[in-house]
């Protein structure tokens, strides 16, 4: 397992950035995970670019970013990143965006995908102050957190990501009366605890996948509203999903204008979606069948479930349940989705 940990260079007139001081002191292996360290510039956009380059290079399982939050007294585990830059001060190349979307086509916000409350609990057990924070600000820290989660989301990557803010170190507050700080030793310990919790949480998920009776699991290929983040995934699969991986099958994909959803018919295009492994309770597939078959309120089924070959990005193959559109697509107001990627199409 690989954990990419990032930290910033000094900014705002400071001589040091405690996040980078912590990064340099982290162990190279925590709970069996390889720790990959990366310093990024306190610069809008370039910080995100540097992390994306590293993600492509090392293919981590987790990306954890650390940043300085002067004035905070504890280890702050961020819950959410929002799609806005509103800089109080310029960054390190004198950029100062005000009320500017980070990605004009991106989601309004993303939640961290690391176990934030378990991290806080683990740190507090070692008598180090910690809390969940509901605002990562609107400076480069929030920008980086949003940028990483946005990249992961748009590319359907199986990577966990989050952000932790840390206070000043004592040397930074000598001339800042009544400003809280924390020892570097405690902050290093807290971040290593956080990484350990993330690693253990990920390993527990892997064990869960390996230990569940295979007869009780099913695989479904979702190319529309059953994909993660959409309404029908939340309704039918969110609480049962064990693993979600990007993949594809072959066919032709159309967007049904009257229903704002996709239809897969026979064809030779690559159609992209998610291969979802989920725990079958004996009812889930039947519930999805009923939803897919009769959502057009017609007498004839709209979609029927078939076993089809699906392929992962690495080329490996297996069979999964796929819902195939049964009606004559030529009779329907529709748009051909030549890319085979309905998630990207619907966001345009």
N, C-alpha and C positions, 0 to 999 in steps of 0.2 A: 504494500500500500504506500502511496506517495501523498504527502501533504505539502503543498506549496504555501509558504508563509511570506507575506509581503509587509514591508514597512517603508516609511517615508524618510526623505532627507529633511534637514532643518528648514524652517520657514518662519515668516513673521518676525524676523530679527533675532531669533533664537540661535545659539551656537550649536546646540545639539537637538536631536529629536529622540525622545525616550523610546519611541517605537523601534527605531533602528538599533539603539543600544540594547534593547531586549532581544531583537532578532539575532544580533551577533553572538549573544550568550546562550541561545537555545541549544539543547542537545541535538545531535545529528540523527538520532533515532529515539523515538518516543513510542512506547507500547508496541514495538515491532514495526512502526511506520518510518519510512525514510522522510526526513525533513529537508526540503529544498527551500533555500532562503533567497529572497530577491528584494533589493532596495529599489524603490521607484521614486521618481521626482514628484515633488508637490506641485504638479502642473495639471491643469485640466486637459483631458483627452490623451495627452502623452502618457500619463500614468496608466490609463486603461490599455493603451496600445502595448506598453511594455509587458503588462501582465498577460494579455492575450498571446503575445509572442512566446512567452514562457509556457503558457498552457499548451500551445501547439508543439513546443519542443519536448516537454517532459510528460505530458498527458497525466496530470495528477488526478487523484480521487477526490481531493478536497483542496479548496483555496481559502485560506484564512488570512485576512488583512488586519493589520494593527495600525492605529493612528493615535496621535496626541490630541487630547481634549483638555487643554489648560483650563483650570477652574473646577473640573470635576474631582471628586474626592475618592472615587472608587473605580473598580474595573467595570466598564459599561459594555455589556454584550448587546449589540444592536439588533433590534427586531426587524427593521424595515428600511429600505432605501427608496427615495422618491425621485421622480423624473424632473428635477429642477436644479439649476445652478443659480445661486444668489449670494455672491461672494462679498463678505464684509471687507476683506482686504485683497489685494492682488495676489496671484500665485507667484511662483518663483521665476516666471518669465513675463510678469507684469500683466497677465490676463486677469480681468475682473468681470466675468459675466454676471449680469443682473436679470433676474426673472427669465432665464433662458432654459428651455427644455434640453435635457441631456441628449435625448433621442426623440425628435418630433414624431416619429412613427412608433415609438416604444410604449410599453404599458405605463400606466400612471405610477406604479410602484411595484416593488418585489419584496417579498418576505425572505429573510435569511433561511437557508435550508440546513443549517447546523442546529443541534439541540440546545437552544439558548438557555432554557430554564435548568436543564441538567448541568450545563456549564457553570451557571451561577451557583447552583447548589454545591458542586464539587469545589469551587473556589472558596466559598464561605466555610466549608468544613475545615479548611486550613486556616481559618480566622483571618482571612483577607477580605476586606469589603468588596462586594460585587453586587450588581443589579442588572436587570433587563432595562435597556433604554429604548424608548419609542421614537427617538429622533436622532439620526446620525448627522443632523445639521444640513447645510446647503453649500458646504465648501468642498474641497477636493476629496475628503474622506467619503462623504455621501456619494459624490460623483464616481469614485472608484468602486464602491460597493454596488451601486446601481449598474455601472458599466459591465462589471464581471457577471452579475446575475442576468443582465440583459443578453449578454453574449451566450451564456450557457442556455438560456431559454430559447433564443432564436435558432440555435444550432442543435437543440435537443440532446445536449450532452449530459451524461450521467455523472455529474460533478456536484458535490455539496459546496456551498460557499457561505461566508459570513464575515462579519467585521466586529472587532473589539476595540473600543477606545480606552486609553490608559491616561492617568494623570501626569502632571509634571513630576520630575524627580526633584529632590530637595534643592539641588544646586540652582535650579531654574527660578526658585521662588525667594531667594535671598533678598531681592529688592522688590518683592511683590507681597507686601504685608497682607496677612489674613487670607492668603491663597493656599489651598490644600496641595499636598504632594504625597508621593508614596516612594518607598525605597525601591531601587532598581532590583534588588534581590527578590522582594515580594512580587514585583511585576513579572519577572522572569518565571518565578514559581507559578504564578497565576496562569500565564499563557501556556506553560507546559501542562498544567492541569487541564486547561481547556482543550488542548490538542489531544490529551489522553482520553478525555470524555468523548470527543468526536470520533476518535479511532475505535474506541470500544463500542460506541453506538453503531458504527458502520459494520464492525465485525459481528455484532449481535444480529444485524439485518442479514448478513451473509449466512450466519448459522441458521437463521430462521428459514432461509430459502433452501438450504441443504437438508434440513431436518424434517421439513414438512413432507408428509406422505405424498409422493408424486401423484397418486391416484386422486388426491384431493385438490390438485392444482390444474388450472386450464390456461391455455394461451390464446389470446385474441389479438388479431391485427386490427388496430384502430386507425382509420384514415380521416375521420371527421369528428363529430362531436363526442365520440368516446375517447378521444385523446385527452391527455392530462391538461387541465386548465379550462376545459369546456364543461358545459352544464351537465351533459349526460355522463361524463366521467365522474363528476362529483356526486351524481345521483346513484350510479350503479357500481362503480369500481373503486372509488377513492379509498374507502375503508378496507378493501379486500386486496388491493394491489400489493404485490410483493416485489416486483421488479418491472421497470419500464426501460426499453431500449429502442433506439431508432432503427428502423428497418424499412424494407420495401417488398412489394410483390409486383406482379405484372398485370396490366389491364389498361383501360382507358378511363380517365377521370373527368367528371363533369360537375359543374356547380348548378344545382337546381334553383332557378331564380324565385320560384313561388314559395320555396320552403327554406331558402338560405342554408342549404346543406349540400354535401357532395353525394355523387352517385358513382359507384365503380361498376363498370361493365367489362366484358371480355375485350382484350386488346393486347398490344405488345409494348406499351410504355412502362417505364418504372413508375410505380405509384408509391409515394413515401408516406410513412406513418409511424406508429409506435407498436412494438410487439410487447404486449402487456401480459405478464404472468400474474395470475390472481388465485386466491384461495376460493374454491367453488363450494358454496354452501348448499348446492342442489337446487337453488332457486334463481340465482343470478342470471344464468344464460337464458332461462325461460322468460324472465322479466325483460331482458334485452330483446329477445326474439319478438315478444309481443309489441314492444315499442317500435322495432324496426319494420315489422311486417305490416302494421296497420296505421302508421303515422299519417298517411295520406287520407285516411278515413274512407278508403275505397274497399270494395269487396275482395279484390285480388291483392295478394301480398305485394308490398313494395320492395322489401329486401328479404332474402333468405340466407341463412348461415350455411357456409360450405367449408370443408377442410381444403386449404390451399397451401402451397409451398410459399414460405416467406423467407427472406434473406436478411441477415444482419449486415452491418457496414463492413465487417471483416470477411464477408463472403460465405460464412457458415449458414446452413439452411435447416429448417425444420417445418413441421406442419402446424398451422394455427387456424382457428376459426375466423372466417372473413365474411362480412355481409356484402352480398352481391345484389345489385339493383336488378329487378325482375321485369320492369316495364320497358316499353320501347322508348329509348332515350330520344329518338327523333320526334316523338310526339310531345315532348316536354320543352317549355321555355328553359334554356340552359346555356351555359358557357363552357366550352372545352377548356380544361385546365392542362395546358401542354406541359407544364413543369412537373405535373404529378404530385405537387405539394399543396394541398388545400389549406393548410395552416398559413403558409406564406401568402397564398392567393387571397384569403379572406381578410388579411390585414392591410391590403393595398387600398 
